[in-house]
């Protein structure tokens, strides 16, 4: 992203009951814990091995449909079996080359990527690649911002919902989970949880209904290296179940990503890492279509 994000605040709404876990702690299997590192744009990367090579640093991007590999790494691994494809970024649609990647290992999990777009590393924050939705389906991805750890497990192996005060239902579109019960300054809004976005991005349909103060113009650079301009407005309040995020800076732009998800005509918002890091933990459960939030102490 090419813009500096301002700080939002978080609070817990009162008068509503939270979810309770019914799981037996003795039945919880061990899950894979992967240490995280902050990369250039304050998103998070995890170590990934490919065959006997690595580890390489891949970003976790719950907003990306496909796993991506940098051109430098693809060349080093001699992944030259290339096919053309169209890659949709935040600012553009571009023809790119894709390559299959065998024996990708994340923690104890192995999988095969059939068509990984090959992208210049400078457009993905200097990471070696991106783990997208094709490598995360039927998993729960939990990011612990306090410990800087991510846990990945099959849905039936998860340790339940203990410690998560907020549990929000979502629907699935092209593998992406979309929260449809949120409100931004009272406006019903569809929320996409995107761990690959630095900040939050709204579509024109949402901006048309916004009354938040205007902070100026800005721009972002997407995965294809294309720049998109937009405006920044500050929303007073985003309601996510019992969680409320206050004074939320949002960039507004007509991104092709909204069109690809069928979210161009109604208010929609991509919620990025600057806001997700306000929570202690965030879990995206692709099998049960739930997004879970662990509130910070004292909120």
Secondary structure, DSSP 4 states (H G I P E B T S, - for coil): --SPPPP-EEEE-SS-PPP-----GGGPPP-EEEE-EE-TTS-EEEEEEETTEEEEEEEE-TT-SS-EEEHHHHHHTT---EEEEEEE-SS-EEEEEEEEEEEEEETTEEEEEEEEEEE-GGGGTT-SEEE-GGGTTTEEEEEETTTTEEEEEEGGGS--STT-SEEEE-EEETTEEEEEEEEETTEEEEEEE-TT-SSEEE-HHHHTT--SEEEEEEEEE-TTS-EEEEEEEEEEEEEETTEEEEEEEEEE---HHHHHTT-SSS-EEEE-HHHHTTSSEEEEETTTTEEEEEPPTT-
